[in-house]
Amino acid sequence: HYMTLSIVLTVICLMCGGWWSLLCTIPAIMFALAANYEAAAGNTAVAKRKASTALALNIFAVVFHVVMITIIVGSIAGSISAQANSYRSRYCSYCTYSYSYYCSYSYNYSSSYSSYSYSYYSCI
């Protein structure tokens, strides 16, 4: 009655960091236990209903886990891509007024949504 599937999915979701899937796998274990109890009592129709509910909760847990992992991996890849689109440059020159070198630092960032840059100067 899907007890083994429910327990295995619970362990896998815990080991892979998917605590959000426990919202489905723990009730699936409870429905599988109830289905085993009803089957032992001889109520096969009720046992089949509870077993199908346990299976549906397990399927939803797997789908939900895959969607959440995809969202997390996508957001990490997006932040890495945003860092790859930025660069920092430095330009140094001689200042004849103060007889010293000064450096210009600039940081540029661009993405498909926005772009910005800022610069600052300092004397060495």
BAKETOR-57306 format. One record per residue: residue number from 1; x, y, z of N, C-alpha, C, CB in turn. Coordinates in Angstrom, 2 decimals. Glycine has a CB too. Layout:
num->NUM, nu->X, nv->Y, nw->Z, cau->X, cav->Y, caw->Z, cu->X, cv->Y, cw->Z, cbu->X, cbv->Y, cbw->Z
...
! end
This chain:
num->1, nu->0.83, nv->-1.21, nw->0.00, cau->0.00, cav->0.00, caw->0.00, cu->0.86, cv->1.25, cw->0.00, cbu->-0.94, cbv->0.01, cbw->1.21
num->2, nu->1.99, nv->1.20, nw->-0.66, cau->2.90, cav->2.33, caw->-0.89, cu->3.60, cv->2.82, cw->0.37, cbu->2.14, cbv->3.47, cbw->-1.49
num->3, nu->3.69, nv->1.97, nw->1.38, cau->4.41, cav->2.35, caw->2.60, cu->5.91, cv->2.47, cw->2.32, cbu->4.17, cbv->1.32, cbw->3.72
num->4, nu->6.46, nv->1.51, nw->1.60, cau->7.89, cav->1.53, caw->1.28, cu->8.23, cv->2.75, cw->0.43, cbu->8.30, cbv->0.26, cbw->0.55
num->5, nu->7.41, nv->3.05, nw->-0.57, cau->7.63, cav->4.22, caw->-1.41, cu->7.60, cv->5.49, cw->-0.58, cbu->6.59, cbv->4.28, cbw->-2.53
num->6, nu->6.66, nv->5.59, nw->0.33, cau->6.55, cav->6.79, caw->1.17, cu->7.77, cv->6.98, cw->2.05, cbu->5.30, cbv->6.72, cbw->2.03
num->7, nu->8.25, nv->5.90, nw->2.64, cau->9.42, cav->6.00, caw->3.52, cu->10.68, cv->6.32, cw->2.73, cbu->9.60, cbv->4.70, cbw->4.32
num->8, nu->10.85, nv->5.66, nw->1.58, cau->12.03, cav->5.91, caw->0.75, cu->12.04, cv->7.36, cw->0.26, cbu->12.07, cbv->4.94, cbw->-0.46
num->9, nu->10.90, nv->7.87, nw->-0.17, cau->10.84, cav->9.27, caw->-0.62, cu->11.12, cv->10.24, cw->0.52, cbu->9.48, cbv->9.57, cbw->-1.23
num->10, nu->10.65, nv->9.92, nw->1.71, cau->10.93, cav->10.77, caw->2.85, cu->12.42, cv->10.83, cw->3.14, cbu->10.18, cbv->10.27, cbw->4.09
num->11, nu->13.09, nv->9.70, nw->3.11, cau->14.53, cav->9.66, caw->3.36, cu->15.29, cv->10.38, cw->2.26, cbu->15.03, cbv->8.20, cbw->3.48
num->12, nu->14.92, nv->10.16, nw->1.01, cau->15.60, cav->10.82, caw->-0.11, cu->15.41, cv->12.33, cw->-0.03, cbu->15.07, cbv->10.28, cbw->-1.46
num->13, nu->14.20, nv->12.77, nw->0.25, cau->13.95, cav->14.21, caw->0.34, cu->14.72, cv->14.85, cw->1.49, cbu->12.45, cbv->14.48, cbw->0.51
num->14, nu->14.85, nv->14.14, nw->2.59, cau->15.64, cav->14.67, caw->3.71, cu->17.12, cv->14.73, cw->3.37, cbu->15.42, cbv->13.84, cbw->4.96
num->15, nu->17.63, nv->13.72, nw->2.68, cau->19.06, cav->13.69, caw->2.35, cu->19.42, cv->14.70, cw->1.28, cbu->19.46, cbv->12.30, cbw->1.90
num->16, nu->18.48, nv->15.03, nw->0.41, cau->18.74, cav->16.00, caw->-0.66, cu->18.36, cv->17.42, cw->-0.26, cbu->17.98, cbv->15.60, cbw->-1.91
num->17, nu->18.04, nv->17.64, nw->0.98, cau->17.72, cav->18.99, caw->1.43, cu->16.33, cv->19.44, cw->1.07, cbu->18.69, cbv->19.95, cbw->0.87
num->18, nu->15.44, nv->18.54, nw->0.74, cau->14.09, cav->18.92, caw->0.34, cu->13.09, cv->18.78, cw->1.46, cbu->13.65, cbv->18.10, cbw->-0.83
num->19, nu->13.26, nv->19.56, nw->2.49, cau->12.34, cav->19.47, caw->3.63, cu->10.92, cv->19.86, cw->3.25, cbu->12.81, cbv->20.34, cbw->4.78
num->20, nu->10.76, nv->20.64, nw->2.18, cau->9.43, cav->21.07, caw->1.76, cu->8.60, cv->19.89, cw->1.25, cbu->9.55, cbv->22.15, cbw->0.68
num->21, nu->9.24, nv->18.84, nw->0.77, cau->8.52, cav->17.66, caw->0.30, cu->7.97, cv->16.82, cw->1.44, cbu->9.41, cbv->16.82, cbw->-0.57
num->22, nu->8.47, nv->17.08, nw->2.64, cau->7.94, cav->16.36, caw->3.80, cu->6.47, cv->16.69, cw->4.05, cbu->8.76, cbv->16.67, cbw->5.05
num->23, nu->6.04, nv->17.84, nw->3.54, cau->4.62, cav->18.21, caw->3.68, cu->3.72, cv->17.23, cw->2.94, cbu->4.39, cbv->19.63, cbw->3.15
num->24, nu->4.28, nv->16.49, nw->1.99, cau->3.51, cav->15.48, caw->1.27, cu->3.85, cv->14.05, cw->1.68, cbu->3.73, cbv->15.63, cbw->-0.22
num->25, nu->5.13, nv->13.79, nw->1.99, cau->5.52, cav->12.41, caw->2.26, cu->5.07, cv->11.93, cw->3.64, cbu->7.01, cbv->12.27, cbw->2.15
num->26, nu->5.04, nv->12.81, nw->4.62, cau->4.58, cav->12.39, caw->5.95, cu->3.09, cv->12.04, cw->5.93, cbu->4.84, cbv->13.50, cbw->6.99
num->27, nu->2.21, nv->12.87, nw->5.32, cau->0.81, cav->12.41, caw->5.20, cu->0.68, cv->11.15, cw->4.34, cbu->-0.04, cbv->13.52, cbw->4.59
num->28, nu->1.58, nv->10.96, nw->3.37, cau->1.53, cav->9.73, caw->2.56, cu->1.82, cv->8.51, cw->3.43, cbu->2.54, cbv->9.81, cbw->1.39
num->29, nu->2.76, nv->8.64, nw->4.36, cau->3.03, cav->7.54, caw->5.29, cu->1.80, cv->7.26, cw->6.15, cbu->4.25, cbv->7.87, cbw->6.18
num->30, nu->1.15, nv->8.32, nw->6.59, cau->-0.05, cav->8.14, caw->7.43, cu->-1.18, cv->7.46, cw->6.65, cbu->-0.53, cbv->9.50, cbw->7.97
num->31, nu->-1.38, nv->7.86, nw->5.38, cau->-2.40, cav->7.22, caw->4.56, cu->-2.04, cv->5.77, cw->4.24, cbu->-2.61, cbv->8.00, cbw->3.27
num->32, nu->-0.76, nv->5.49, nw->4.03, cau->-0.34, cav->4.11, caw->3.78, cu->-0.54, cv->3.24, cw->5.01, cbu->1.13, cbv->4.07, cbw->3.35
num->33, nu->-0.28, nv->3.79, nw->6.19, cau->-0.55, cav->3.05, caw->7.43, cu->-2.04, cv->2.77, cw->7.58, cbu->-0.02, cbv->3.82, cbw->8.65
num->34, nu->-2.85, nv->3.79, nw->7.29, cau->-4.30, cav->3.61, caw->7.38, cu->-4.79, cv->2.58, cw->6.37, cbu->-5.03, cbv->4.95, cbw->7.17
num->35, nu->-4.19, nv->2.57, nw->5.18, cau->-4.57, cav->1.59, caw->4.16, cu->-4.20, cv->0.19, cw->4.61, cbu->-3.89, cbv->1.91, cbw->2.82
num->36, nu->-3.04, nv->0.03, nw->5.23, cau->-2.65, cav->-1.29, caw->5.76, cu->-3.63, cv->-1.73, cw->6.86, cbu->-1.21, cbv->-1.25, cbw->6.32
num->37, nu->-4.02, nv->-0.82, nw->7.72, cau->-4.96, cav->-1.14, caw->8.79, cu->-6.32, cv->-1.55, cw->8.22, cbu->-5.12, cbv->0.06, cbw->9.74
num->38, nu->-6.79, nv->-0.78, nw->7.22, cau->-8.09, cav->-1.11, caw->6.63, cu->-8.05, cv->-2.43, cw->5.86, cbu->-8.54, cbv->0.02, cbw->5.69
num->39, nu->-6.93, nv->-2.72, nw->5.21, cau->-6.80, cav->-4.00, caw->4.50, cu->-6.78, cv->-5.16, cw->5.47, cbu->-5.52, cbv->-4.01, cbw->3.63
num->40, nu->-6.14, nv->-4.96, nw->6.62, cau->-6.11, cav->-6.02, caw->7.64, cu->-7.49, cv->-6.24, cw->8.24, cbu->-5.10, cbv->-5.66, cbw->8.74
num->41, nu->-8.30, nv->-5.13, nw->8.29, cau->-9.65, cav->-5.24, caw->8.84, cu->-10.64, cv->-5.81, cw->7.82, cbu->-10.13, cbv->-3.87, cbw->9.32
num->42, nu->-10.23, nv->-5.88, nw->6.54, cau->-11.10, cav->-6.45, caw->5.51, cu->-11.84, cv->-5.42, cw->4.68, cbu->-12.08, cbv->-7.34, cbw->6.14
num->43, nu->-11.61, nv->-4.14, nw->4.90, cau->-12.26, cav->-3.08, caw->4.11, cu->-11.38, cv->-2.76, cw->2.89, cbu->-12.49, cbv->-1.78, cbw->4.98
num->44, nu->-11.52, nv->-3.53, nw->1.85, cau->-10.65, cav->-3.36, caw->0.69, cu->-10.96, cv->-2.08, cw->-0.08, cbu->-10.77, cbv->-4.54, cbw->-0.24
num->45, nu->-12.20, nv->-1.66, nw->-0.15, cau->-12.54, cav->-0.44, caw->-0.88, cu->-11.93, cv->0.78, cw->-0.21, cbu->-14.07, cbv->-0.28, cbw->-0.99
num->46, nu->-12.03, nv->0.85, nw->1.10, cau->-11.44, cav->1.97, caw->1.85, cu->-9.91, cv->1.91, cw->1.77, cbu->-11.90, cbv->1.95, cbw->3.34
num->47, nu->-9.37, nv->0.70, nw->1.83, cau->-7.91, cav->0.54, caw->1.74, cu->-7.39, cv->1.00, cw->0.38, cbu->-7.52, cbv->-0.94, cbw->1.98
num->48, nu->-8.12, nv->0.69, nw->-0.70, cau->-7.69, cav->1.15, caw->-2.02, cu->-7.75, cv->2.67, cw->-2.14, cbu->-8.56, cbv->0.51, cbw->-3.12
num->49, nu->-8.78, nv->3.29, nw->-1.56, cau->-8.88, cav->4.75, caw->-1.59, cu->-7.73, cv->5.40, cw->-0.85, cbu->-10.21, cbv->5.21, cbw->-0.99
num->50, nu->-7.43, nv->4.89, nw->0.33, cau->-6.34, cav->5.46, caw->1.13, cu->-4.98, cv->5.19, cw->0.47, cbu->-6.35, cbv->4.88, cbw->2.55
num->51, nu->-4.83, nv->4.03, nw->-0.15, cau->-3.58, cav->3.73, caw->-0.85, cu->-3.40, cv->4.63, cw->-2.07, cbu->-3.55, cbv->2.25, cbw->-1.27
num->52, nu->-4.49, nv->4.90, nw->-2.79, cau->-4.37, cav->5.79, caw->-3.95, cu->-4.08, cv->7.22, cw->-3.50, cbu->-5.64, cbv->5.75, cbw->-4.80
num->53, nu->-4.60, nv->7.62, nw->-2.34, cau->-4.28, cav->8.95, caw->-1.80, cu->-2.80, cv->9.02, cw->-1.43, cbu->-5.15, cbv->9.27, cbw->-0.57
num->54, nu->-2.28, nv->7.95, nw->-0.84, cau->-0.85, cav->7.91, caw->-0.50, cu->0.02, cv->7.99, cw->-1.75, cbu->-0.52, cbv->6.62, cbw->0.29
num->55, nu->-0.39, nv->7.28, nw->-2.81, cau->0.36, cav->7.33, caw->-4.07, cu->0.32, cv->8.73, cw->-4.68, cbu->-0.19, cbv->6.31, cbw->-5.06
num->56, nu->-0.86, nv->9.36, nw->-4.66, cau->-0.98, cav->10.72, caw->-5.20, cu->-0.12, cv->11.70, cw->-4.42, cbu->-2.45, cbv->11.17, cbw->-5.18
num->57, nu->-0.06, nv->11.58, nw->-3.10, cau->0.79, cav->12.45, caw->-2.30, cu->2.27, cv->12.22, cw->-2.60, cbu->0.52, cbv->12.24, cbw->-0.80
num->58, nu->2.65, nv->10.97, nw->-2.83, cau->4.04, cav->10.67, caw->-3.18, cu->4.41, cv->11.25, cw->-4.54, cbu->4.28, cbv->9.16, cbw->-3.18
num->59, nu->3.53, nv->11.13, nw->-5.50, cau->3.79, cav->11.70, caw->-6.84, cu->3.89, cv->13.22, cw->-6.74, cbu->2.67, cbv->11.31, cbw->-7.84
num->60, nu->3.00, nv->13.84, nw->-5.99, cau->3.05, cav->15.29, caw->-5.82, cu->4.34, cv->15.71, cw->-5.13, cbu->1.84, cbv->15.79, cbw->-5.03
num->61, nu->4.81, nv->14.92, nw->-4.16, cau->6.07, cav->15.23, caw->-3.47, cu->7.25, cv->15.19, cw->-4.43, cbu->6.30, cbv->14.26, cbw->-2.32
num->62, nu->7.28, nv->14.21, nw->-5.32, cau->8.37, cav->14.12, caw->-6.29, cu->8.35, cv->15.30, cw->-7.25, cbu->8.29, cbv->12.80, cbw->-7.07
num->63, nu->7.17, nv->15.62, nw->-7.77, cau->7.04, cav->16.74, caw->-8.70, cu->7.43, cv->18.05, cw->-8.01, cbu->5.60, cbv->16.82, cbw->-9.26
num->64, nu->6.94, nv->18.23, nw->-6.79, cau->7.24, cav->19.45, caw->-6.04, cu->8.73, cv->19.55, cw->-5.76, cbu->6.45, cbv->19.49, cbw->-4.73
num->65, nu->9.37, nv->18.43, nw->-5.42, cau->10.80, cav->18.43, caw->-5.15, cu->11.60, cv->18.79, cw->-6.41, cbu->11.24, cbv->17.04, cbw->-4.62
num->66, nu->11.23, nv->18.24, nw->-7.54, cau->11.94, cav->18.54, caw->-8.79, cu->11.76, cv->20.02, cw->-9.17, cbu->11.42, cbv->17.64, cbw->-9.94
num->67, nu->10.56, nv->20.55, nw->-9.00, cau->10.32, cav->21.96, caw->-9.32, cu->11.14, cv->22.86, cw->-8.41, cbu->8.82, cbv->22.30, cbw->-9.18
num->68, nu->11.18, nv->22.58, nw->-7.12, cau->11.94, cav->23.42, caw->-6.20, cu->13.45, cv->23.34, cw->-6.47, cbu->11.65, cbv->23.01, cbw->-4.75
num->69, nu->13.96, nv->22.17, nw->-6.76, cau->15.38, cav->22.04, caw->-7.09, cu->15.70, cv->22.81, cw->-8.37, cbu->15.77, cbv->20.55, cbw->-7.24
num->70, nu->14.80, nv->22.75, nw->-9.35, cau->15.00, cav->23.50, caw->-10.60, cu->15.01, cv->25.00, cw->-10.33, cbu->13.89, cbv->23.15, cbw->-11.61
num->71, nu->14.13, nv->25.49, nw->-9.49, cau->14.10, cav->26.92, caw->-9.15, cu->15.39, cv->27.32, cw->-8.44, cbu->12.88, cbv->27.25, cbw->-8.27
num->72, nu->15.84, nv->26.51, nw->-7.51, cau->17.07, cav->26.84, caw->-6.78, cu->18.28, cv->26.84, cw->-7.69, cbu->17.29, cbv->25.85, cbw->-5.63
num->73, nu->18.41, nv->25.82, nw->-8.53, cau->19.54, cav->25.76, caw->-9.46, cu->19.47, cv->26.92, cw->-10.45, cbu->19.56, cbv->24.40, cbw->-10.21
num->74, nu->18.28, nv->27.26, nw->-10.92, cau->18.13, cav->28.39, caw->-11.85, cu->18.51, cv->29.71, cw->-11.22, cbu->16.73, cbv->28.46, cbw->-12.35
num->75, nu->18.15, nv->29.92, nw->-9.97, cau->18.51, cav->31.18, caw->-9.32, cu->20.00, cv->31.26, cw->-9.05, cbu->17.74, cbv->31.34, cbw->-8.02
num->76, nu->20.63, nv->30.13, nw->-8.72, cau->22.08, cav->30.14, caw->-8.54, cu->22.79, cv->30.41, cw->-9.86, cbu->22.56, cbv->28.79, cbw->-7.94
num->77, nu->22.31, nv->29.78, nw->-10.93, cau->22.92, cav->30.01, caw->-12.25, cu->22.72, cv->31.45, cw->-12.69, cbu->22.32, cbv->29.05, cbw->-13.30
num->78, nu->21.57, nv->32.05, nw->-12.37, cau->21.33, cav->33.44, caw->-12.72, cu->22.25, cv->34.39, cw->-11.99, cbu->19.91, cbv->33.80, cbw->-12.44
num->79, nu->22.52, nv->34.11, nw->-10.72, cau->23.42, cav->35.00, caw->-9.99, cu->24.85, cv->34.85, cw->-10.46, cbu->23.33, cbv->34.72, cbw->-8.49
num->80, nu->25.24, nv->33.63, nw->-10.84, cau->26.59, cav->33.44, caw->-11.39, cu->26.71, cv->34.15, cw->-12.73, cbu->26.91, cbv->31.94, cbw->-11.53
num->81, nu->25.66, nv->34.09, nw->-13.54, cau->25.68, cav->34.78, caw->-14.83, cu->25.74, cv->36.28, cw->-14.66, cbu->24.45, cbv->34.40, cbw->-15.65
num->82, nu->25.06, nv->36.81, nw->-13.65, cau->25.10, cav->38.25, caw->-13.40, cu->26.49, cv->38.70, cw->-12.99, cbu->24.08, cbv->38.64, cbw->-12.32
num->83, nu->27.18, nv->37.87, nw->-12.23, cau->28.55, cav->38.22, caw->-11.85, cu->29.49, cv->38.15, cw->-13.04, cbu->29.04, cbv->37.30, cbw->-10.74
num->84, nu->29.20, nv->37.27, nw->-13.99, cau->30.06, cav->37.15, caw->-15.17, cu->29.89, cv->38.35, cw->-16.10, cbu->29.75, cbv->35.86, cbw->-15.92
num->85, nu->28.75, nv->39.05, nw->-16.03, cau->28.51, cav->40.20, caw->-16.89, cu->29.07, cv->41.50, cw->-16.32, cbu->27.05, cbv->40.35, cbw->-17.13
num->86, nu->29.74, nv->41.46, nw->-15.21, cau->30.29, cav->42.68, caw->-14.62, cu->31.82, cv->42.63, cw->-14.71, cbu->29.83, cbv->42.84, cbw->-13.15
num->87, nu->32.41, nv->43.79, nw->-14.75, cau->33.86, cav->43.85, caw->-14.76, cu->34.31, cv->45.13, cw->-14.08, cbu->34.41, cbv->43.77, cbw->-16.20
num->88, nu->35.57, nv->45.13, nw->-13.65, cau->36.16, cav->46.27, caw->-12.97, cu->37.44, cv->46.63, cw->-13.70, cbu->36.43, cbv->45.96, cbw->-11.46
num->89, nu->37.64, nv->47.91, nw->-13.92, cau->38.85, cav->48.33, caw->-14.60, cu->39.56, cv->49.40, cw->-13.77, cbu->38.53, cbv->48.86, cbw->-16.03
num->90, nu->40.86, nv->49.54, nw->-14.02, cau->41.67, cav->50.52, caw->-13.29, cu->42.57, cv->51.22, cw->-14.30, cbu->42.51, cbv->49.85, cbw->-12.15
num->91, nu->42.58, nv->52.53, nw->-14.21, cau->43.43, cav->53.32, caw->-15.09, cu->44.20, cv->54.31, cw->-14.22, cbu->42.58, cbv->54.06, cbw->-16.18
num->92, nu->45.51, nv->54.31, nw->-14.34, cau->46.34, cav->55.21, caw->-13.54, cu->47.04, cv->56.21, cw->-14.46, cbu->47.38, cbv->54.42, cbw->-12.70
num->93, nu->47.18, nv->57.41, nw->-13.95, cau->47.84, cav->58.46, caw->-14.73, cu->48.60, cv->59.37, cw->-13.77, cbu->46.79, cbv->59.27, cbw->-15.57
num->94, nu->49.42, nv->60.22, nw->-14.36, cau->50.21, cav->61.15, caw->-13.56, cu->49.48, cv->62.49, cw->-13.46, cbu->51.62, cbv->61.35, cbw->-14.17
num->95, nu->49.35, nv->63.00, nw->-12.25, cau->48.66, cav->64.27, caw->-12.02, cu->49.72, cv->65.37, cw->-11.96, cbu->47.81, cbv->64.22, cbw->-10.68
num->96, nu->49.74, nv->66.27, nw->-12.93, cau->50.75, cav->67.33, caw->-12.97, cu->50.47, cv->68.42, cw->-11.95, cbu->50.81, cbv->67.93, cbw->-14.36
num->97, nu->49.24, nv->68.53, nw->-11.51, cau->48.91, cav->69.57, caw->-10.55, cu->49.50, cv->69.25, cw->-9.18, cbu->47.39, cbv->69.75, cbw->-10.46
num->98, nu->49.34, nv->68.02, nw->-8.75, cau->49.85, cav->67.65, caw->-7.42, cu->51.13, cv->66.82, cw->-7.51, cbu->48.79, cbv->66.87, cbw->-6.65
num->99, nu->51.65, nv->66.64, nw->-8.71, cau->52.87, cav->65.86, caw->-8.94, cu->52.78, cv->64.46, cw->-8.31, cbu->54.09, cbv->66.61, cbw->-8.38
num->100, nu->51.68, nv->63.81, nw->-8.59, cau->51.51, cav->62.44, caw->-8.08, cu->50.65, cv->61.66, cw->-9.07, cbu->50.87, cbv->62.45, cbw->-6.65
num->101, nu->50.60, nv->60.38, nw->-8.84, cau->49.76, cav->59.54, caw->-9.67, cu->48.34, cv->59.47, cw->-9.11, cbu->50.36, cbv->58.13, cbw->-9.79
num->102, nu->47.39, nv->59.36, nw->-10.00, cau->46.02, cav->59.11, caw->-9.56, cu->45.47, cv->57.95, cw->-10.37, cbu->45.12, cbv->60.40, cbw->-9.72
num->103, nu->44.55, nv->57.27, nw->-9.77, cau->43.97, cav->56.10, caw->-10.41, cu->42.46, cv->56.26, cw->-10.52, cbu->44.32, cbv->54.81, cbw->-9.64
num->104, nu->41.95, nv->55.79, nw->-11.60, cau->40.51, cav->55.80, caw->-11.84, cu->40.03, cv->54.36, cw->-11.79, cbu->40.16, cbv->56.49, cbw->-13.21
num->105, nu->39.07, nv->54.10, nw->-10.93, cau->38.48, cav->52.77, caw->-10.83, cu->37.07, cv->52.84, cw->-11.37, cbu->38.51, cbv->52.24, cbw->-9.36
num->106, nu->36.70, nv->51.90, nw->-12.18, cau->35.33, cav->51.88, caw->-12.66, cu->34.80, cv->50.44, cw->-12.59, cbu->35.23, cbv->52.43, cbw->-14.11
num->107, nu->33.53, nv->50.36, nw->-12.31, cau->32.86, cav->49.07, caw->-12.19, cu->31.64, cv->49.13, cw->-13.08, cbu->32.47, cbv->48.75, cbw->-10.71
num->108, nu->31.54, nv->48.22, nw->-14.01, cau->30.43, cav->48.20, caw->-14.95, cu->29.66, cv->46.89, cw->-14.81, cbu->30.94, cbv->48.38, cbw->-16.41
num->109, nu->28.36, nv->47.02, nw->-14.88, cau->27.47, cav->45.86, caw->-14.78, cu->26.41, cv->46.01, cw->-15.85, cbu->26.84, cbv->45.73, cbw->-13.36
num->110, nu->26.15, nv->44.94, nw->-16.55, cau->25.08, cav->44.99, caw->-17.55, cu->24.36, cv->43.65, cw->-17.57, cbu->25.63, cbv->45.33, cbw->-18.95
num->111, nu->23.07, nv->43.73, nw->-17.74, cau->22.25, cav->42.54, caw->-17.90, cu->21.15, cv->42.87, cw->-18.88, cbu->21.67, cbv->42.05, cbw->-16.54
num->112, nu->20.27, nv->41.94, nw->-19.10, cau->19.17, cav->42.19, caw->-20.03, cu->18.15, cv->43.16, cw->-19.45, cbu->18.49, cbv->40.89, cbw->-20.41
num->113, nu->18.17, nv->43.36, nw->-18.12, cau->17.19, cav->44.23, caw->-17.49, cu->17.73, cv->45.64, cw->-17.26, cbu->16.75, cbv->43.64, cbw->-16.17
num->114, nu->18.97, nv->45.75, nw->-16.86, cau->19.51, cav->47.07, caw->-16.54, cu->21.02, cv->47.05, cw->-16.66, cbu->19.09, cbv->47.52, cbw->-15.12
num->115, nu->21.60, nv->48.22, nw->-16.65, cau->23.04, cav->48.34, caw->-16.62, cu->23.41, cv->49.60, cw->-15.84, cbu->23.64, cbv->48.37, cbw->-18.06
num->116, nu->24.51, nv->49.55, nw->-15.16, cau->24.97, cav->50.71, caw->-14.42, cu->26.48, cv->50.65, cw->-14.32, cbu->24.33, cbv->50.77, cbw->-13.01
num->117, nu->27.06, nv->51.80, nw->-14.05, cau->28.50, cav->51.86, caw->-13.83, cu->28.78, cv->52.98, cw->-12.84, cbu->29.26, cbv->52.09, cbw->-15.17
num->118, nu->29.85, nv->52.86, nw->-12.13, cau->30.28, cav->53.93, caw->-11.25, cu->31.80, cv->53.99, cw->-11.28, cbu->29.76, cbv->53.72, cbw->-9.81
num->119, nu->32.31, nv->55.17, nw->-11.01, cau->33.75, cav->55.40, caw->-11.04, cu->34.14, cv->56.24, cw->-9.84, cbu->34.19, cbv->56.08, cbw->-12.35
num->120, nu->35.36, nv->56.09, nw->-9.40, cau->35.89, cav->56.95, caw->-8.36, cu->37.39, cv->57.11, cw->-8.62, cbu->35.62, cbv->56.38, cbw->-6.93
num->121, nu->37.94, nv->58.20, nw->-8.10, cau->39.33, cav->58.54, caw->-8.33, cu->40.05, cv->58.62, cw->-7.00, cbu->39.46, cbv->59.87, cbw->-9.11
num->122, nu->41.30, nv->58.26, nw->-7.02, cau->42.11, cav->58.40, caw->-5.81, cu->43.54, cv->58.68, cw->-6.23, cbu->42.03, cbv->57.13, cbw->-4.92
num->123, nu->44.21, nv->59.47, nw->-5.44, cau->45.62, cav->59.76, caw->-5.69, cu->46.47, cv->58.77, cw->-4.92, cbu->45.98, cbv->61.21, cbw->-5.31
num->124, nu->47.57, nv->58.39, nw->-5.53, cau->48.47, cav->57.44, caw->-4.89, cu->49.47, cv->58.19, cw->-4.04, cbu->49.19, cbv->56.55, cbw->-5.93
! end
